[in-house]
Amino acid sequence: MQQKLARLISIIFIPPVLTVISFFYLALKFESDSYKSNLTLIITILFGFILQIASFVYFRKKRLLRDVDAKIKNERTLPFMVSLLVYILGFILLLLLKANIISIAFWFCYISNTFLVILINRYLKISIHAMGVSGPLALFTFITGIEALVLLPILLAVGWSRIKLKCHSLTEIVAGAFLGFISVHIQLIVLLK
């Protein structure tokens, strides 16, 4: 039963899910008109979710990733590089759209964090799932303050699920969560203050 629950949590909170939710919030709260809001959402769904999932499925089909959890550190670099390119394309489109500065800054965080993960992945394996929760947690902490801590149970549940599925150690979860939160928070402060 715990394995099934862990798998469900791990699937529901794949890294792109909270990205899309975060950008829905940003588009609806900060965009000046519905045209920009809608285009921001389309760019996010396409470049932050659909193409990310499609590339993962492609790598699985071509057997470049041996398992659905991408547990093998050496197999993760190429998918991360593809994600980086996809994020850069989305970033360029947001710039051309002249999206709200907070949306652009948060998207930039995804580019820089993916680049960091590529560098770190050469030496260590960290939890991208934990980063995928802690990045939005940092965003909402930056925007709303302490109320954003309502997302903390999601981070704890995701961490538990990845450990239960034997995808990551506690150290890898904490490293991913810490890096995602600190990196996004610092970048938002630097870019937006």
C-alpha positions as CSV (number, residue, x, y, z in Angstrom):
1,M,0.0,0.0,0.0
2,Q,2.8,2.4,0.9
3,Q,4.6,1.7,-2.4
4,K,1.4,2.5,-4.3
5,L,0.9,5.7,-2.4
6,A,4.6,6.6,-2.9
7,R,4.3,6.0,-6.7
8,L,1.1,8.1,-6.9
9,I,2.7,11.0,-5.1
10,S,5.8,10.7,-7.3
11,I,3.6,10.8,-10.4
12,I,1.3,13.6,-9.3
13,F,4.2,15.8,-8.4
14,I,6.6,15.3,-11.2
15,P,8.7,18.4,-11.5
16,P,6.7,20.1,-14.3
17,V,3.4,20.0,-12.4
18,L,4.2,22.7,-9.9
19,T,5.9,24.7,-12.6
20,V,2.6,24.9,-14.5
21,I,0.6,25.7,-11.4
22,S,3.1,28.4,-10.5
23,F,2.8,30.0,-13.9
24,F,-1.0,29.8,-13.8
25,Y,-0.8,31.9,-10.6
26,L,1.7,34.3,-12.1
27,A,-0.2,34.8,-15.4
28,L,-3.5,35.4,-13.6
29,K,-2.1,37.7,-10.9
30,F,0.6,39.7,-12.7
31,E,-0.1,39.8,-16.4
32,S,-1.7,43.1,-17.5
33,D,-4.2,41.7,-20.0
34,S,-5.8,38.4,-20.9
35,Y,-3.9,38.1,-24.2
36,K,-0.5,38.0,-22.4
37,S,-2.0,35.9,-19.6
38,N,-3.2,33.3,-22.1
39,L,0.0,33.3,-24.1
40,T,2.1,32.9,-20.9
41,L,0.0,29.9,-20.0
42,I,0.3,28.4,-23.5
43,I,4.1,28.8,-23.4
44,T,4.3,27.3,-19.9
45,I,2.1,24.3,-20.8
46,L,4.1,23.7,-24.0
47,F,7.7,24.4,-22.9
48,G,7.4,23.7,-19.2
49,F,5.2,20.6,-19.3
50,I,4.3,18.9,-22.6
51,L,7.8,19.1,-24.3
52,Q,9.4,18.1,-21.0
53,I,7.2,15.0,-20.6
54,A,7.5,14.2,-24.3
55,S,11.3,14.3,-24.2
56,F,11.3,12.0,-21.1
57,V,8.9,9.5,-22.9
58,Y,11.2,9.7,-26.0
59,F,14.3,8.8,-23.9
60,R,12.5,6.0,-22.2
61,K,11.3,4.6,-25.6
62,K,14.8,4.8,-27.0
63,R,16.0,3.0,-23.8
64,L,18.3,5.9,-23.0
65,L,16.7,5.9,-19.5
66,R,16.4,2.4,-18.1
67,D,13.7,3.1,-15.6
68,V,10.8,5.5,-15.1
69,D,12.5,7.1,-12.1
70,A,15.8,7.9,-13.9
71,K,17.7,6.5,-11.0
72,I,21.0,6.1,-12.9
73,K,23.0,9.3,-12.5
74,N,24.8,8.9,-15.8
75,E,21.6,8.6,-17.8
76,R,20.2,11.8,-16.5
77,T,22.6,14.3,-18.2
78,L,21.2,14.1,-21.8
79,P,17.6,14.6,-20.7
80,F,18.6,17.5,-18.5
81,M,20.4,19.1,-21.5
82,V,17.3,18.7,-23.7
83,S,15.2,20.3,-20.8
84,L,17.7,23.2,-20.7
85,L,17.2,23.8,-24.5
86,V,13.4,23.6,-24.1
87,Y,13.5,26.0,-21.2
88,I,15.7,28.5,-23.2
89,L,13.2,28.4,-26.1
90,G,10.3,29.1,-23.7
91,F,12.3,31.9,-22.1
92,I,12.9,33.5,-25.5
93,L,9.2,33.4,-26.2
94,L,8.4,35.0,-22.8
95,L,10.8,37.8,-23.6
96,L,9.3,38.3,-27.0
97,L,5.9,38.4,-25.5
98,K,7.1,40.9,-22.9
99,A,5.6,38.8,-20.2
100,N,5.6,40.2,-16.6
101,I,9.1,40.5,-15.1
102,I,8.3,38.0,-12.3
103,S,7.3,35.3,-14.9
104,I,10.5,35.9,-16.9
105,A,12.6,35.9,-13.7
106,F,11.0,32.6,-12.5
107,W,11.5,31.0,-15.9
108,F,15.1,32.1,-15.8
109,C,15.4,30.3,-12.5
110,Y,14.4,27.1,-14.3
111,I,17.2,27.6,-16.8
112,S,19.9,28.3,-14.3
113,N,18.7,25.5,-12.0
114,T,18.7,23.0,-14.8
115,F,22.3,24.1,-15.7
116,L,23.3,23.7,-12.1
117,V,21.8,20.2,-12.0
118,I,23.8,19.3,-15.2
119,L,27.0,20.4,-13.5
120,I,26.2,18.8,-10.1
121,N,25.0,15.5,-11.8
122,R,28.5,14.8,-13.0
123,Y,29.5,14.3,-9.4
124,L,26.4,13.8,-7.3
125,K,22.8,12.7,-7.7
126,I,20.2,15.0,-6.2
127,S,16.4,14.9,-6.3
128,I,14.9,16.8,-9.1
129,H,11.4,16.0,-7.6
130,A,12.4,17.9,-4.5
131,M,13.8,20.8,-6.5
132,G,10.5,20.8,-8.5
133,V,8.6,21.5,-5.3
134,S,11.1,23.7,-3.5
135,G,11.5,26.1,-6.5
136,P,7.8,27.0,-6.5
137,L,7.9,27.1,-2.7
138,A,10.7,29.7,-2.9
139,L,8.6,31.7,-5.5
140,F,5.5,31.7,-3.3
141,T,7.6,32.5,-0.2
142,F,9.1,35.5,-2.2
143,I,5.6,36.7,-3.3
144,T,3.4,35.9,-0.3
145,G,5.8,35.4,2.6
146,I,5.2,32.8,5.3
147,E,1.8,31.7,3.9
148,A,3.7,29.8,1.2
149,L,4.7,27.3,3.8
150,V,1.4,25.5,3.2
151,L,3.4,23.9,0.3
152,L,5.8,22.3,2.8
153,P,3.7,19.2,3.3
154,I,3.9,18.6,-0.5
155,L,7.7,18.8,-0.3
156,L,7.7,16.3,2.7
157,A,5.4,13.9,0.8
158,V,7.5,14.1,-2.3
159,G,10.7,13.5,-0.3
160,W,9.1,10.5,1.5
161,S,7.8,9.0,-1.8
162,R,11.2,9.3,-3.5
163,I,12.9,7.6,-0.6
164,K,10.2,4.9,-0.3
165,L,10.6,4.2,-4.1
166,K,14.4,3.8,-3.5
167,C,15.1,6.6,-6.0
168,H,17.0,8.8,-3.6
169,S,18.6,8.9,-0.2
170,L,17.6,11.4,2.4
171,T,20.7,13.4,1.6
172,E,19.8,13.6,-2.1
173,I,16.3,14.8,-1.2
174,V,17.6,17.4,1.2
175,A,20.2,18.6,-1.3
176,G,17.6,18.9,-4.1
177,A,15.2,20.8,-1.8
178,F,17.8,23.1,-0.4
179,L,19.4,23.9,-3.8
180,G,16.0,24.5,-5.4
181,F,14.8,26.8,-2.7
182,I,17.9,28.8,-2.1
183,S,18.8,29.1,-5.8
184,V,15.3,30.3,-6.8
185,H,14.9,32.6,-3.7
186,I,18.3,34.3,-4.2
187,Q,17.8,34.7,-8.0
188,L,14.4,36.3,-7.5
189,I,15.9,38.7,-4.9
190,V,18.7,39.6,-7.3
191,L,16.5,39.9,-10.4
192,L,13.5,41.6,-8.9
193,K,14.7,43.9,-6.1
